[in-house]
């Protein structure tokens, strides 16, 4: 456990989405205006009586939020102002929420921007059209989370006033990072890596977002340390790329075995992606990472990289006494992973929780297997019309 002294600002936290990092982003973590609405009587931002402050991204049940209210309430409200970044011609401004439990309704400068259901999943809103040309902008978030509703995926959150048996305190509202991201009119929206040891390949898929453009090309560079593994360019077809990147066979002295990821040797492969328009115009640029690793089941054995692997795992609830479901910061995450490894474990089973992507990043980087489980978790985002 880290210190129980409440921070005045959120501890250091890296890029919220480690596998798709872009240069132009701004964290909105910090102090927000806050109001509890126990019976759900308020419905629009104009009705709210703002009477408190909360430290985002810690839920109001936690000590670090500054609220520390573990009672029953069906609704709560958040508000903060921000300075919108200067947008160049055609650029878009995306508002990201890492996770909000349970149902979130978001207004930007008084306009409904997005609605989302699902307490453990991220969602995004393109808020470009709602931003004023100058001056302060403001965001209002309404969160609905009925503590008595046992039908929705809730993880280990208790439905009784005081936690009992194997259950933990409830989590309401924003509990992962809120952030802004500036993107071009056409951008790299999502990617996926799928390694294959049978063929010594890394499957790569990418999808573009925003304004549709023809004749796009996507450049992909892969490196392991100083070693260049691939430098390829693909044509984007119908806004997508689906390719397999073969790692060259060097002959007898096969260095590719040194690239295999395992808890004992967590080798990561860094990726640099560039989206190009015709005539050499660079549209978008992101950083990512992957690893050469396969895992599966053969009979009653776990197979890692084609060989039987004995799992020594600890059951990890993913709760911190100061901050609940929210990791206190990158330093605390690293300490958690290092302590698990120091005790002789090679993995953790995250019990009834979809973990913060920063935890998964440090597990990948420091060498820890993560087994996540969250039955029936889903995302459902309604975009404004």
ChimeraX attribute file (.defattr): number of C-alpha atoms within 10 A of each C-alpha:
attribute: neighborCount
match mode: 1-to-1
recipient: residues
	/A:1	10
	/A:2	13
	/A:3	9
	/A:4	12
	/A:5	9
	/A:6	15
	/A:7	14
	/A:8	12
	/A:9	12
	/A:10	19
	/A:11	15
	/A:12	10
	/A:13	16
	/A:14	11
	/A:15	17
	/A:16	21
	/A:17	15
	/A:18	17
	/A:19	21
	/A:20	20
	/A:21	16
	/A:22	18
	/A:23	12
	/A:24	10
	/A:25	18
	/A:26	16
	/A:27	15
	/A:28	19
	/A:29	19
	/A:30	19
	/A:31	19
	/A:32	20
	/A:33	17
	/A:34	23
	/A:35	21
	/A:36	22
	/A:37	19
	/A:38	15
	/A:39	12
	/A:40	15
	/A:41	11
	/A:42	17
	/A:43	12
	/A:44	14
	/A:45	17
	/A:46	8
	/A:47	9
	/A:48	17
	/A:49	13
	/A:50	13
	/A:51	9
	/A:52	13
	/A:53	19
	/A:54	21
	/A:55	24
	/A:56	25
	/A:57	28
	/A:58	31
	/A:59	29
	/A:60	30
	/A:61	22
	/A:62	24
	/A:63	21
	/A:64	26
	/A:65	26
	/A:66	20
	/A:67	19
	/A:68	16
	/A:69	14
	/A:70	18
	/A:71	14
	/A:72	18
	/A:73	18
	/A:74	17
	/A:75	25
	/A:76	24
	/A:77	27
	/A:78	25
	/A:79	21
	/A:80	17
	/A:81	16
	/A:82	13
	/A:83	12
	/A:84	19
	/A:85	15
	/A:86	11
	/A:87	14
	/A:88	11
	/A:89	8
	/A:90	11
	/A:91	16
	/A:92	19
	/A:93	23
	/A:94	16
	/A:95	23
	/A:96	20
	/A:97	21
	/A:98	21
	/A:99	25
	/A:100	30
	/A:101	24
	/A:102	24
	/A:103	20
	/A:104	26
	/A:105	20
	/A:106	23
	/A:107	21
	/A:108	23
	/A:109	16
	/A:110	15
	/A:111	15
	/A:112	18
	/A:113	24
	/A:114	22
	/A:115	21
	/A:116	23
	/A:117	24
	/A:118	21
	/A:119	27
	/A:120	23
	/A:121	21
	/A:122	20
	/A:123	20
	/A:124	19
	/A:125	20
	/A:126	19
	/A:127	19
	/A:128	18
	/A:129	11
	/A:130	16
	/A:131	18
	/A:132	14
	/A:133	10
	/A:134	10
	/A:135	10
	/A:136	13
	/A:137	17
	/A:138	16
	/A:139	20
	/A:140	24
	/A:141	24
	/A:142	22
	/A:143	27
	/A:144	23
	/A:145	24
	/A:146	20
	/A:147	21
	/A:148	12
	/A:149	10
	/A:150	11
	/A:151	6
	/A:152	15
	/A:153	19
	/A:154	24
	/A:155	21
	/A:156	20
	/A:157	19
	/A:158	20
	/A:159	19
	/A:160	15
	/A:161	12
	/A:162	12
	/A:163	15
	/A:164	11
	/A:165	6
	/A:166	8
	/A:167	14
	/A:168	19
	/A:169	22
	/A:170	27
	/A:171	28
	/A:172	28
	/A:173	27
	/A:174	28
	/A:175	26
	/A:176	27
	/A:177	25
	/A:178	22
	/A:179	18
	/A:180	22
	/A:181	17
	/A:182	22
	/A:183	25
	/A:184	20
	/A:185	18
	/A:186	22
	/A:187	23
	/A:188	24
	/A:189	13
	/A:190	13
	/A:191	16
	/A:192	14
	/A:193	18
	/A:194	15
	/A:195	19
	/A:196	17
	/A:197	15
	/A:198	9
	/A:199	11
	/A:200	17
	/A:201	17
	/A:202	20
	/A:203	15
	/A:204	17
	/A:205	15
	/A:206	18
	/A:207	17
	/A:208	21
	/A:209	16
	/A:210	16
	/A:211	11
	/A:212	12
	/A:213	15
	/A:214	12
	/A:215	13
	/A:216	22
	/A:217	20
	/A:218	23
	/A:219	15
	/A:220	18
	/A:221	17
	/A:222	20
	/A:223	16
	/A:224	17
	/A:225	11
	/A:226	6
	/A:227	9
	/A:228	12
	/A:229	19
	/A:230	15
	/A:231	14
	/A:232	12
	/A:233	15
	/A:234	15
	/A:235	17
	/A:236	20
	/A:237	13
	/A:238	13
	/A:239	21
	/A:240	18
	/A:241	17
	/A:242	16
	/A:243	13
	/A:244	16
	/A:245	20
	/A:246	15
	/A:247	13
	/A:248	13
	/A:249	11
	/A:250	9
	/A:251	7
	/A:252	6
	/A:253	8
	/A:254	10
	/A:255	12
	/A:256	15
	/A:257	12
	/A:258	11
	/A:259	16
	/A:260	19
	/A:261	22
	/A:262	21
	/A:263	17
	/A:264	11
	/A:265	14
	/A:266	19
	/A:267	22
	/A:268	22
	/A:269	21
	/A:270	18
	/A:271	20
	/A:272	17
	/A:273	21
	/A:274	18
	/A:275	24
	/A:276	22
	/A:277	16
	/A:278	11
	/A:279	7
	/A:280	10
	/A:281	10
	/A:282	14
	/A:283	18
	/A:284	18
	/A:285	20
	/A:286	16
	/A:287	17
	/A:288	19
	/A:289	19
	/A:290	21
	/A:291	21
	/A:292	24
	/A:293	20
	/A:294	18
	/A:295	13
	/A:296	14
	/A:297	12
	/A:298	11
	/A:299	7
	/A:300	7
	/A:301	13
	/A:302	16
	/A:303	17
	/A:304	17
	/A:305	19
	/A:306	15
	/A:307	13
	/A:308	15
	/A:309	14
	/A:310	11
	/A:311	14
	/A:312	12
	/A:313	18
	/A:314	16
	/A:315	11
	/A:316	17
	/A:317	17
	/A:318	21
	/A:319	16
	/A:320	16
	/A:321	16
	/A:322	22
	/A:323	25
	/A:324	23
	/A:325	26
	/A:326	23
	/A:327	25
	/A:328	25
	/A:329	17
	/A:330	16
	/A:331	13
	/A:332	17
	/A:333	20
	/A:334	17
	/A:335	14
	/A:336	18
	/A:337	23
	/A:338	17
	/A:339	12
	/A:340	17
	/A:341	20
	/A:342	10
	/A:343	9
	/A:344	11
	/A:345	18
	/A:346	21
	/A:347	22
	/A:348	23
	/A:349	17
	/A:350	18
	/A:351	17
	/A:352	19
	/A:353	22
	/A:354	20
	/A:355	22
	/A:356	23
	/A:357	16
	/A:358	21
	/A:359	21
	/A:360	17
	/A:361	19
	/A:362	19
	/A:363	22
	/A:364	22
	/A:365	18
	/A:366	20
	/A:367	22
	/A:368	25
	/A:369	19
	/A:370	19
	/A:371	14
	/A:372	15
	/A:373	15
	/A:374	16
	/A:375	12
	/A:376	9
	/A:377	17
	/A:378	13
	/A:379	13
	/A:380	13
	/A:381	17
	/A:382	13
	/A:383	13
	/A:384	13
	/A:385	6
